[in-house]
Amino acid sequence: MPFEENPAQRPAPPPATPSRQTGLLDDDVYLRHLAGNTGHPERPERLTAIRNGLEKAGVLQSLIRIAPRRATDQELALVHSPSYVAVVRRELSNLDGLRDLSTGDTLVSPGSLEAAYSAAGGVLNAVDAVMAGKVKNAFCAVRPPGHHATPNRGMGFCIFNNVAVAARYLQKTHGLQRVLIVDWDYHHGNGTQDTFYEDGSVFYFSTHHYGAYPGSGNPSETGAGKGLGKILNVPLPTGASDAQILQAFESRLVPAARNFKPDFILISAGFDGMRQDLLGRFDVTPAGFAAITRVVTRLADELCQGRIVSVLEGGYRLDGLAESVAAHVKALQGN
């Protein structure tokens, strides 16, 4: 008779190991949002340029696709007031043409409601994929952006604060204690800062041009109450170079992150600090974005099992955006 292995003697299977691959959230739903008329800098062509840039760089096919989904109102209410979510839903339903969201300086269109709900929800899918070990990290090419949206107001091209919602979701759904948000957009993420200013469980680090829209981000803004010391603003001067932004990351972010010991890192990945951007006045190149990405990936490997989800914010010169995102994603891949 054939030999039958005793199940008690069978070696235990090796523990599952997280994927070493990078995920990509990208879907046509994010093309439906219009933030202005033809030629407006925050336009659907940004995502088309990113797709083309990833393909040209030879990395698109190696990325694990992450599907979008709509965030629920309960998930959005982790950050945004129910009254604000209701205003967005009411004003963006049955729109005809472009109009300003009543709470702030944000133009919306008939496709904006689905795009905004799917941007926030898609980022949560990316978070779930990282937490489940399906991908090591992920980049989310979503629109509209989010970091200017406060709990009660849409601002500066933003409707829902995708990264802030993800941070709270990580805590509520996955039980994580501490989340680090790294924001390198040219413009300060006032909405993210406002959300966590008195919190303490989320550390917000930002490089930006102080004095640009929306006018926040002074180094003296360091948090309050339980959040005191958990806000770190590092303004950079006009024309800031690769070397200057990298120095800010190495000298300010690295020690702060090691002291905070995050369980997960979220990136507000704005590329409007690139050279000759339409709305920014820094001089960062694709190599510079790759260098600061590597700083963050090293921290993630050291402190939180490599867990990173990066979410698109600004970046408006299409060729530079394509090259910068490709460099960023390659660095997330470890290249």
Number of C-alpha atoms within 10 A of each C-alpha: 3 4 5 6 8 7 8 7 7 8 7 8 6 6 6 7 8 16 15 14 17 24 26 22 21 23 20 12 18 23 20 19 22 24 24 19 12 8 8 11 19 22 21 19 14 22 23 16 19 23 18 16 23 22 15 13 15 12 15 19 9 14 18 17 17 22 15 25 18 19 21 12 15 12 19 25 16 17 24 22 17 16 12 20 19 12 17 22 15 12 17 21 15 12 15 9 12 16 17 16 19 13 14 16 15 19 22 25 22 19 19 26 24 19 27 28 23 25 34 31 23 27 30 25 21 29 25 19 20 23 19 12 16 19 25 22 31 29 25 24 26 29 34 33 27 31 33 26 28 25 24 20 24 26 23 19 24 26 34 31 29 33 28 30 25 28 26 24 20 21 17 13 11 12 11 16 16 19 26 24 26 23 26 27 25 29 30 28 30 20 25 26 30 16 19 23 24 19 18 20 20 28 27 28 25 28 24 29 27 21 14 15 16 15 13 19 26 16 13 10 16 19 21 15 10 13 18 16 17 25 27 24 24 22 21 17 14 14 17 19 19 22 14 16 25 20 13 17 24 15 10 15 24 16 13 18 22 12 9 18 19 22 20 26 26 24 25 26 27 26 28 28 32 30 21 17 23 14 18 24 19 23 20 24 21 20 15 21 27 23 20 22 24 19 16 25 23 16 23 22 12 12 18 17 15 22 23 30 29 28 28 24 32 29 26 25 21 20 14 22 26 26 21 27 26 26 25 25 26 20 21 26 20 14 10
